[in-house]
Amino acid sequence: MRKTLATVFLMFVMASSTAIGQDKADLSGMAGYAFGASVDVFSGKMKVEDGATYSATLGFKPQRNSQVELNWTYHPTDLRYTPFTGPIEKIGLDVHYFQIGGIQEFPSGQAEPFVKFSLGATYFDPASGTLNEVNISSEWRFSFMFGLGAKYFFSPKVGLRLQGDLIGTFLSSSGGAFCGFGGCTLGLFGYGMFSGDLLAGLTIAI
């Protein structure tokens, strides 16, 4: 899985080099708060805990008022398992979101409100290999983001960026259970989970 993660990162770097060569590009670094998701299982509930999250976004404009973006968001958290009977258990979990998409801007003076949508993958990386005596492995899953936000440039090169995102991660694309959060034996209901975040940071024109 680490090789796969390194490959995805390399793709982002290569895309970044292309984007910087455009007429207008910007780089955003943000931090904020993530609202974790919960998933029902046969024996209880799995919950990705709320907590701090960090994001880096590279964008370039192919045309006026629209922007193509590459995004990496990192949420270091815990995975909590609450069984119907028995003690609550918890392990560390790193959640990485890799996304590519676009935003549509609605400029108004120095402010640039926008709506965004992107597609990509979510990478779940648990700190431990077991939870409730069930094996847990790292997992890649398809995901998307929908968000609203705004940029405010208080100088030609530097601005403030605020945004909120709804994140959907697909756990299963068919009738089979997702073999990740607690393993197939726990039997997930449904096919996905939804989380969200609120972010703020700086945008630098490059």
N, C-alpha and C positions, 0 to 999 in steps of 0.2 A: 504493500500500500504506500510505503514511503516513496518508492520509485514513481508510482502514479502521481502522488502529490507533487513531486519534483518536476514531473513532465508538465503538469498543469501550470505550475509556477513559471516554467520556462516559456510556455505559450503566452502567458501574460506579459513577460518581459519582451518577447519578440513583437507582440502587438503594441506594446508601449513605445518601442522604437519607431514603429510606423506612424503612430498617432502624433508623436512629437514633431514629425516632419510636416504636419498639416499647417494650414494658415492660422488656425486658432485651436489651442488645446489647453486644458487645465487639469491640475492635479489636486485632489481633495483628500485631506486626512481628518477623520472624525472619530469621536468617541461618544458613548451614550449608554442607554439602558435597554436591555432586551427582555421581552416578555416571553418566557418559555412556553412550550406546548406540552400537552398531556395526551397520552394514548391509553385507551382501555385494553386490558388483556383479560384472559379468562379468569386468572387468579387474583386480579387487582388492577392497579393503575401504575403506569410509568409516567414520570413527570420530568421534563427538562427544566431545571430551575431558572428563575429570573436572575439577572445580574448584569454586570458591565459587559459592553461589547465595543469592538473597535473596527474601523472600516477605512479602506483606501480605495479611491476611485480615480481612474484616468479617463478623461473624456475628450473628444475632438468633434468639431462641427463640420459635417459634410455640406451643410447649407444653413442659411440664416434661421435662427430660433429653434433648431433641432440639434441634438447631440447624440453621438454614439458613445457608450460608456463600457468600460471594463471595471468590474468591482470584485474586491475580496473583503469579506466580513468575517471577523473572528469572535466567537463567543465562548470564553472559558467558563465552564459551569459544572454542575453536578447532575447526575441522573439518579432520581429517587424512585424507588420501587415501594409502593404501599400495597401489601397483600390484603385480601379480605380477612385473613387470620394470620397472626404471627407478627414479628417485629418489622419495622420499616428499615430498609437498607438503602445505602447511598454509595455511589462511586463517582470519581472525577470523570468529566467528559469534555472534550474539545470539539466544538462544532465550527466547521469552516464552510462558508458559502462562496462559490465561484460563479459569477454571473456576467453575461454580456447582454446589452440591451440598448435602449434609447430613452431620451427624455424630450419632451416638447415644452419649450419655454414660452412664456407670455410676458415679455419685457415691459416694465413700467418705470422709466427713469433708471436709477441705479439698481433697482430691485428686479429680479428675474424669477418670478414664481414658475414652477414647473410640475409636470406630471411625468412619472417614469414607469417603465415596465421592462423586465428582463427575464431571461431564461438561463438555466445553468445547472449546477450540481451542488448538493450538500454532502459534506464528508463528516461522518461521525467517527470520532477517535476516542474510545473509552480508555481510561487509565488502568483499569483492571480487566482481566479476562473472564471474570465470573460475577454474577449477581444472582442471589437466591439459588446458588449452586447450579446455575445454568450458564453455559459458555456464551460470551459476547465477543464479537469480532468487529473490527473497523468496517464501515459500510459507506458506499457511495450511493446517493439517491438523486433522481431528477427533482429539480425545484424551480420555482419562479418567485419574483418579487414584483409587487405593485406599490408605488409610493407617491407621496406628495411632498413638496418642499419649496425652498426658495434660496436664491443666492443674492447677496447684497455686496456689491463691490464699492468699498470706501476708498479705493485707489485704483489706477488702471490695471494693476497687477495682483492685488490682494483683496480678497473678499471673505465674507462669512457665509457658510452654507448650513442650512437647517433642513432636516427631512424626517419623515416617518414612513416606515415600510410595513406592509403585510407580506409575510413570507409563507409560502405553501410548499411543503415537501411531500412528494409521493412515496409512500412506503411500499405499495404493491400495485402492479399494473394488471393483475389478473386475480383469480379467485384464491390464489395461494397466500399464505401469511408471510409477513415480512420477517425474515430470519436475521434480526439484528438486535433490537432492544429486548434482550432476555431470551432470544432464540425462538425457533418455530414452536416449541412445545408450549409456550405461553399463549399462542393463538390470538393475534390481533384482530380487533373489530375494525372495519372500515379500511380505507386505502390511503389515508394521508393525515397530516397534522398541520396546524397553522400556528404561527408565532408572529411576533412583531417587534419593532424597535423604534426608538426615538434617538436621533443623532444630531450632533452639532460639531462644527469644526471650521477649519480654514480652507479656502480655495485659492490656489496660486495659478495665474495664467502663465503658460510656458510657450 
